[in-house]
Amino acid sequence: MNKEARVAFVINTLKEIYPSIPVPLDHKDPYTLLIAVLLSAQCTDVRVNQITPLLFAKADNPYDMVKMSVEEIREIIKPCGLSPMKSKGIYGLSQMIIEKYDGQVPQSFEALESFPAVGHKTASVVMSQAFGVPAFPVDTHIHRLMYRWNLSNGKNVEQTEKDAKRLFPRETWNALHLQIIWYGREYCQARGWDLENDIITKTIGRKSVLDAYYKKTPVKK
């Protein structure tokens, strides 16, 4: 199966499995999505969804957020990890949203990536899921699956994003990156992976990955 056929197989299979797919992080608007995605760095979505209701009960908009101190924010979000950096980021970006954007989350990559503690992946999620702008945020699941499916070389997430954008039609990006994330969690995990239930990797997987699996040796990526 050539690369074009593998891409088509991925798109069609994921569309069948996930005809509609929710954003994993609970939110109600662009601001709460931005905060939730920021908190998800090196933290599970499950944990973030447990913490954000506590934070948003006190402040679900930038005006209320800056009424809190960095220390108060940090105490609430501590279970998400990296709380010193994240609390300063949440407070700082809330100030910037008020001062520069009249309290509204800006709709540009450049503006979002200028915020403290906000990188390209976080900006991509907000642009795609809050504003409908085509983007392809790459997390560990997408990075792993793109390698296993022989659609990227696994060098780094930046290269994986470039490969995904080159291979998949632009109009599929916003849904597809979510579909791949959910598929990775359910069928193609990093650990405890059962290839027999993973129809995509079993059909189009990289030979070295499949060989390693069947030999019961650790599979990288």
C-alpha positions, 0 to 999 in steps of 0.5 A, a space after each residue: 500500500 503506497 502512502 496515498 493509499 495509507 492516508 486514505 485508509 486512515 481518513 476513511 477508517 477514523 471517519 467510520 469509527 468516530 463520525 463525530 468527536 468531542 474536544 477532550 477538554 471540558 470548556 465553554 468558550 475560547 478563554 476556558 479552552 485556552 486555560 484548559 489546554 495550557 493546564 494539559 501540558 504534561 498532565 492528563 485530560 482527565 485530571 485537567 477536567 477534574 481541576 478546571 471546574 474548581 478554577 472556573 468556579 472562581 474565575 472563568 473569564 480574564 477579569 475575574 482571573 486577575 482578581 486572584 493572585 498567582 499563588 491562589 491560582 497555583 494552589 488550585 491547579 497544583 494537581 496538574 503539575 508545573 503549577 509555578 509556570 502555569 499559574 504565572 502564565 494564566 495570570 499573565 495571559 489574562 492580563 494581556 487579554 484584558 489590556 490588549 484585546 478588550 477581554 477577548 481571546 485573539 484569533 491569531 497564532 501570533 497573538 496566542 503564541 505571544 502569551 506566557 506559557 502558550 506554545 504552538 500546540 496550545 495555540 493550534 488547539 485554540 485556533 482549530 477548536 475555538 475558532 475553526 481555523 485549520 490547524 493540526 496540533 500534534 500531541 504524543 498520541 499523534 506523534 506516536 501513531 504517525 510514526 507507527 503508520 509510517 507517515 512520519 519519521 518520528 524525528 520530532 513533533 515539528 516534523 510530524 506536524 509538517 508531515 501531517 499537514 502535507 499528507 492530509 487534506 486541509 479540510 480534514 485537519 480539525 476533525 482528524 487530529 482529534 480522531 487520531 488522539 482518541 484512536 491512540 487512546 483506545 486502540 494504539 496506546 504507548 503501553 499495553 498495546 494490543 495490535 489485534 484490535 488496532 486495525 489501522 496499524 495492523 493494516 498499514 503499520 511500519 514494518 519495524 514496528 510490527 516486527 518488534 511487536 510480534 517479537 514482543 520487544 519494546 516498540 519505540 515512539 
